[in-house]
């Protein structure tokens, strides 16, 4: 719907996963989460749609990065 904000959201998600203190996150997990958030933003209207972690997890489940 709208690519505005997709790059910013990708970078923000990537950096937020890399700075987690509660668990070690692999580069692959960081990239997968960043791609999911960026994809969600791209499929939404506006540069900063409302979401929470549950929303992004559901988006990842419905739109796998590597479909079987």
C-alpha positions in Angstrom: 0.0 0.0 0.0 2.6 2.5 1.0 6.5 2.2 1.0 6.9 5.3 3.1 8.7 4.3 6.3 9.7 0.8 5.2 13.5 1.5 5.3 13.4 3.3 8.6 11.3 0.5 10.1 13.8 -2.1 8.8 16.7 -0.3 10.4 15.0 0.3 13.7 13.9 -3.3 14.0 17.3 -4.6 13.1 19.0 -2.3 15.6 16.5 -3.0 18.4 17.0 -6.8 18.0 20.8 -6.3 18.1 20.7 -4.3 21.3 18.5 -6.8 23.3 19.9 -7.5 26.7 17.5 -10.4 27.6 18.8 -12.9 25.0 21.4 -13.4 22.3 19.9 -12.9 18.9 21.6 -14.2 15.7 22.1 -12.0 12.7 19.6 -14.2 10.8 16.9 -13.6 13.5 17.7 -9.9 13.4 17.3 -9.7 9.6 14.1 -11.9 9.7 12.4 -9.6 12.3 13.5 -6.5 10.4 12.2 -7.8 7.1 8.9 -8.7 8.8 8.4 -5.3 10.4 9.3 -3.6 7.1 6.9 -5.8 5.2 4.1 -5.0 7.7 4.8 -1.3 7.3 4.8 -1.6 3.5 1.4 -3.4 3.5 -0.1 -0.7 5.8 -1.1 2.9 5.0 1.2 5.6 6.3 4.8 5.7 7.4 4.1 4.6 11.0 1.1 2.3 11.5 0.1 1.1 14.9 1.4 -2.3 15.9 2.7 -4.4 18.8 4.9 -7.5 19.0 1.9 -9.8 18.6 0.9 -8.1 15.4 4.4 -8.5 13.9 4.7 -12.1 15.1 1.3 -12.9 13.4 2.5 -11.1 10.2 5.7 -13.3 10.2 3.6 -16.4 10.6 1.2 -15.5 7.8 4.0 -14.2 5.5 7.0 -16.5 6.0 10.3 -15.3 4.6 11.1 -18.8 3.3 7.9 -20.5 2.4 8.0 -24.3 2.2 
